[in-house]
Amino acid sequence: MAMYPCTFGPNHRFQGAQRSAYISRAASTRPSTLKHRLCKQHANTLEALCDAALNTVTPETSGEQSKVCEAYDCVNPRSETFYVRLFNEQGSDPDEFIGELCELHAETLADELQWRSMLRVGDA
């Protein structure tokens, strides 16, 4: 079995099934989508971060957009939307998360999700 580098956390390789996360970040007119190649441990870490900061997408999720940040009790105007698709096992439906955050909470979440170390979609 091939060994792949995990893009989350300290640089390390793992053996076994790869998990993937596709994270879209949109602020006004500049949306971008990046991906993480994850080991099982870091897929679980990323899922816990998303559970804490974003809403789980369900078929009942309302299409209404909020006007304020959805993080904790923040009342600042929202400036960015995060949409995460986390694939844990091959063939299973992804877990999906979404949230609209103010600039401060968006930057905090981006740092926690290690946005700067992510791969461009299409890269190996």
MOKAQUI-V291051 format. One record per backbone hydrogen bond with DSSP energy under -0.5 kcal/mol. CO is the residue of the C=O (numbers start at 1). NH is the residue of the N-H. If there is no record, write none. Layout:
BEGIN
<<CO	NH> <CO	NH>>
END
This chain:
BEGIN
<<2	16> <4	14> <6	12> <12	6> <14	4> <19	38> <20	87> <21	23> <21	36> <22	24> <22	85> <23	34> <24	83> <25	32> <26	81> <27	30> <32	25> <33	121> <34	23> <35	119> <36	21> <36	38> <37	7> <38	19> <39	43> <40	44> <41	45> <42	46> <43	47> <44	48> <45	49> <46	50> <47	51> <48	52> <49	53> <50	54> <55	98> <56	58> <58	61> <67	78> <70	72> <71	74> <76	69> <80	101> <81	26> <82	99> <83	24> <84	86> <84	97> <85	22> <85	87> <86	88> <86	95> <87	20> <89	92> <95	86> <96	57> <97	84> <98	55> <99	82> <99	101> <100	70> <101	79> <101	80> <102	106> <103	107> <104	108> <105	109> <106	110> <107	111> <108	112> <109	113> <110	115> <111	114> <114	117> <115	118> <119	35> <120	123> <123	122>>
END
